[in-house]
Amino acid sequence: MRFKRELTRGRILDASYKLFAAKGFKQVTMKDVCDITHMSRGGLYSHFPGTASIFEALLQQISQENFLDIEGEIDKGTPATEILNSALAQMQKEIDHPEDSLSIAIFEYAQMNESEVMIDLNRRAVDKWAALIHYGIKTGEFKNVDVDETVSLILYSYQGLRMWSRIIPMKKKTPEQIINHIKKQLIP
């Protein structure tokens, strides 16, 4: 029974991702989720009390599943430059497909909800990037940079690009320039 419940929750989250990416956070209703999942309201509400809880579960799932496991790669001894290149390639892929981005929904959600979810997601991203940069410095693959400054550059330029790529057509060279700048800051 528990497996079926988890499967249903996963199906709800997968379908909801598309809704939030297309409509943002404010415009998605529980009726929309019922329609896209072909579930009754009662069935949906037995899993989630509202769109905010669906969105929070979705953000948690994304942060655990979709981004490169930097800590795991460090533990395996993967070269820091290889981890960096993989992470930056993943960022480039996300920026190249703005129609799949939750950036606008995240922005709207953060404006409407006083939740620790966004703070926690940001903290974990900061910790992952800081761990990678410290690792690269320790192995001699990265320059001895100001870690906090570099993490801020990476995270917030990335988030800005994701947001702006949803709003305006992004020239392909723009994210490439930023990624190249990040590499120049880190790799000797």
C-alpha positions, -999 to +999 in steps of 0.1 A: +000+000+000+028+024+009+045+017-025+013+026-043+010+058-023+045+068-032+039+060-068+008+081-069+027+110-052+054+107-078+029+108-106+013+139-091+047+156-088+057+147-124+024+161-138+025+191-116+061+200-127+047+206-162+019+228-148+042+249-127+067+253-155+040+264-179+019+286-156+040+297-127+030+291-091+002+316-087-019+303-116-019+266-107-049+253-088-058+220-073-084+216-100-056+219-126-037+192-108-068+170-107-074+175-144-038+167-155-036+136-132-072+125-137-076+122-100-106+132-079-103+161-055-105+138-026-078+115-040-055+145-046-062+160-012-053+127+005-018+133-008-014+170-006-034+197+012-028+224-014-006+236-043+020+250-019+026+215-005+028+200-039+053+227-050+074+222-019+075+184-024+085+191-060+114+214-050+126+188-025+125+161-051+143+182-077+171+191-052+176+155-043+174+139-077+182+162-105+214+179-096+248+164-098+258+146-066+288+167-059+295+152-025+293+117-039+317+126-067+342+141-043+340+110-021+348+088-052+378+110-059+365+123-092+387+152-104+373+186-094+375+199-129+355+170-141+328+176-115+328+213-123+324+207-161+295+182-154+278+207-132+282+236-156+270+214-185+239+206-166+234+243-158+238+251-195+212+224-205+187+239-181+192+274-194+189+262-230+155+248-222+136+276-204+102+261-211+111+234-185+122+259-159+104+265-126+122+298-122+091+320-124+071+296-103+099+296-077+099+334-077+061+336-073+062+309-046+089+327-026+069+360-027+037+343-015+050+319+012+071+323+042+086+289+040+120+276+051+121+255+019+137+281-002+163+290+025+171+253+029+174+247-008+197+277-012+218+266+018+223+231+004+233+245-030+258+269-013+272+240+007+276+218-024+294+244-044+316+254-015+326+217-010+335+214-047+356+246-047+374+237-014+380+202-029+394+217-061+417+241-042+429+212-020+437+190-050+455+219-067+430+218-097+415+252-088+430+286-080+430+297-043+399+318-047+375+334-023+351+305-019+321+325-007+325+351-035+328+324-062+298+304-049+277+336-050+289+343-086+280+307-097+246+304-079+232+338-085+243+343-121+229+308-128+196+317-112+195+350-130+201+334-163+174+308-157+149+336-148+158+358-177+157+330-202+120+326-193+114+363-199+135+372-230+151+352-258+186+344-245+215+345-269+233+312-268+266+329-262+254+346-230+254+315-207+285+303-225+303+335-216+293+332-179+303+296-178+336+304-194+341+332-168+334+308-140+360+284-154+386+312-158+380+322-121+386+286-109+409+268-133+445+279-136 
